[in-house]
């Protein structure tokens, strides 16, 4: 529920940032540290934007005895707890996933560079 939108946003933004950075610096492929920066930014942005979906997934998992109707659960949370409830933990989630994106995508590009030998 949350990972498909998250991953779609993260990788789309990651590739756009890397491409733009390559154009500006004239380096192809980008060094691993640039990929790590792009991964951090794209992961953080995707995490922030998809936090309501993550929060909804968590709430549905907590109340598995009740048949989960996602739309009504989302509306109920919004009406009873407000917009802030949908973005609960947004800062922690964004920071955590930004760090993970930097490590994962930086290590990926570094490994790819080493394997391909270029």
Number of C-alpha atoms within 10 A of each C-alpha: 10 15 13 10 14 21 16 12 18 23 17 12 19 23 15 14 19 21 17 12 18 16 12 9 10 10 11 11 15 20 15 20 16 19 27 27 21 28 29 27 23 27 30 24 19 24 29 22 17 22 21 21 20 23 20 20 17 11 16 18 12 10 10 9 8 9 8 14 9 15 9 10 15 18 12 12 17 14 11 9 11 12 12 12 16 19 18 14 15 21 13 12 19 22 18 15 22 25 18 17 24 24 18 17 23 22 16 15 19 17 13 13 15 10 9 7 7 7
